[in-house]
Amino acid sequence: MAPKSVANRAGLDAKLTQQRDGQWQIRLIDDSGTEVFTGVYGSDQSARAGARQWVLKNYNVETEEVSKPKKPSKPRSLGPAPGHLGEMMRARADDNEEKAIGLRAEADYLEMEAKRLRAAADTLEGSDGQT
């Protein structure tokens, strides 16, 4: 659930609309339906910020300090990768492909063996009529 905005905590409804000229208008309306603030801004973010500042200045609203989770830091680039690193990665990919082909052949063999054993079991079960 998103945290309540300052306007919501003050008991106001915020209406944000984009005008034909690209400007953004924000209106704050109280519980009785009276428009208490109107502002026109260049972007939706600046409109929200302007309304937030107006509410904090004119209404007694306690602000909640919300700490944003820290983004994991990106590893610093050590510059271009050495030439052998690319070769090593290609060799590893080729090796993985060879392993995958080998494992697929082994799986096919095991599947064929399972079919053979099922067929043998069916013939054994069917000879005396018991299941």
C-alpha positions as CSV (number, residue, x, y, z in Angstrom):
1,M,0.0,0.0,0.0
2,A,1.4,3.4,-1.0
3,P,1.9,5.9,1.9
4,K,-0.7,8.6,2.2
5,S,0.3,12.0,0.6
6,V,0.5,15.1,2.7
7,A,-2.8,16.3,1.2
8,N,-4.5,13.1,2.1
9,R,-3.3,13.3,5.7
10,A,-4.6,16.9,5.8
11,G,-8.0,15.7,4.6
12,L,-7.8,17.1,1.1
13,D,-8.4,15.6,-2.2
14,A,-5.8,16.4,-4.9
15,K,-6.9,16.6,-8.6
16,L,-4.0,16.7,-11.1
17,T,-4.8,17.4,-14.7
18,Q,-2.7,18.2,-17.8
19,Q,-3.9,21.2,-19.7
20,R,-3.9,21.5,-23.5
21,D,-0.8,23.7,-23.5
22,G,1.1,20.9,-21.6
23,Q,1.0,22.6,-18.3
24,W,-0.1,20.7,-15.2
25,Q,-2.9,22.0,-12.9
26,I,-3.3,20.7,-9.4
27,R,-6.3,21.5,-7.3
28,L,-6.8,20.7,-3.6
29,I,-10.4,20.3,-2.4
30,D,-11.4,20.0,1.2
31,D,-14.1,17.8,2.7
32,S,-16.9,20.3,2.0
33,G,-16.0,20.4,-1.7
34,T,-14.4,23.9,-1.5
35,E,-11.3,24.4,-3.7
36,V,-8.6,25.6,-1.3
37,F,-5.6,25.7,-3.6
38,T,-5.0,25.8,-7.4
39,G,-1.7,25.9,-9.1
40,V,-0.3,25.5,-12.6
41,Y,3.2,24.1,-13.1
42,G,5.4,22.9,-15.9
43,S,5.5,19.2,-14.9
44,D,3.4,16.8,-12.8
45,Q,6.3,16.4,-10.3
46,S,6.6,20.2,-9.8
47,A,2.8,20.4,-9.4
48,R,2.8,17.7,-6.7
49,A,5.8,19.4,-5.0
50,G,4.0,22.8,-5.1
51,A,0.8,21.4,-3.6
52,R,2.9,19.6,-0.9
53,Q,4.6,22.8,0.1
54,W,1.3,24.7,0.2
55,V,-0.2,22.0,2.5
56,L,2.8,22.0,4.8
57,K,2.7,25.8,5.1
58,N,-1.1,26.2,5.6
59,Y,-2.2,23.0,7.4
60,N,-0.9,21.4,10.6
61,V,0.3,18.1,9.1
62,E,3.0,16.0,10.7
63,T,5.4,14.7,8.1
64,E,6.6,11.1,8.3
65,E,10.2,10.6,7.5
66,V,10.5,7.7,5.2
67,S,13.9,6.4,4.4
68,K,14.2,4.9,1.0
69,P,15.9,1.6,0.8
70,K,19.5,1.9,-0.3
71,K,20.1,0.7,-3.8
72,P,22.8,-1.9,-4.2
73,S,25.9,-0.3,-5.5
74,K,27.0,-1.1,-9.0
75,P,30.5,-2.6,-9.3
76,R,33.0,-0.2,-10.6
77,S,34.2,-0.8,-14.1
78,L,37.9,-1.8,-14.2
79,G,38.1,-0.8,-17.8
80,P,38.0,-2.9,-20.9
81,A,38.1,-6.6,-20.3
82,P,41.3,-8.5,-21.1
83,G,41.2,-10.4,-24.4
84,H,41.6,-13.8,-22.8
85,L,38.5,-13.1,-20.6
86,G,36.3,-13.2,-23.7
87,E,37.9,-16.3,-25.0
88,M,37.5,-18.0,-21.6
89,M,33.8,-17.1,-21.5
90,R,33.3,-18.5,-25.0
91,A,35.1,-21.7,-24.1
92,R,32.9,-22.0,-21.0
93,A,29.8,-21.6,-23.1
94,D,31.0,-24.1,-25.6
95,D,31.8,-26.5,-22.7
96,N,28.4,-26.1,-21.3
97,E,26.9,-26.8,-24.7
98,E,28.9,-30.0,-25.0
99,K,27.7,-31.0,-21.5
100,A,24.1,-30.3,-22.5
101,I,24.4,-32.4,-25.6
102,G,25.9,-35.3,-23.6
103,L,23.2,-35.0,-20.9
104,R,20.5,-35.0,-23.6
105,A,22.0,-38.2,-25.2
106,E,22.1,-39.8,-21.7
107,A,18.4,-38.8,-21.1
108,D,17.4,-40.3,-24.5
109,Y,19.2,-43.5,-23.7
110,L,17.5,-43.7,-20.2
111,E,14.1,-43.0,-21.8
112,M,14.7,-45.8,-24.3
113,E,15.8,-48.2,-21.6
114,A,12.6,-47.3,-19.5
115,K,10.4,-48.1,-22.5
116,R,12.2,-51.4,-23.0
117,L,11.7,-52.3,-19.3
118,R,8.0,-51.3,-19.4
119,A,7.5,-53.5,-22.5
120,A,9.3,-56.4,-20.8
121,A,7.2,-55.9,-17.6
122,D,4.0,-55.9,-19.7
123,T,4.8,-59.2,-21.3
124,L,5.6,-60.8,-18.0
125,E,2.4,-59.5,-16.4
126,G,0.3,-60.6,-19.4
127,S,1.5,-64.2,-19.6
128,D,-0.3,-65.5,-16.4
129,G,-3.2,-63.1,-16.6
130,Q,-2.5,-61.3,-13.3
131,T,-1.9,-57.6,-12.9
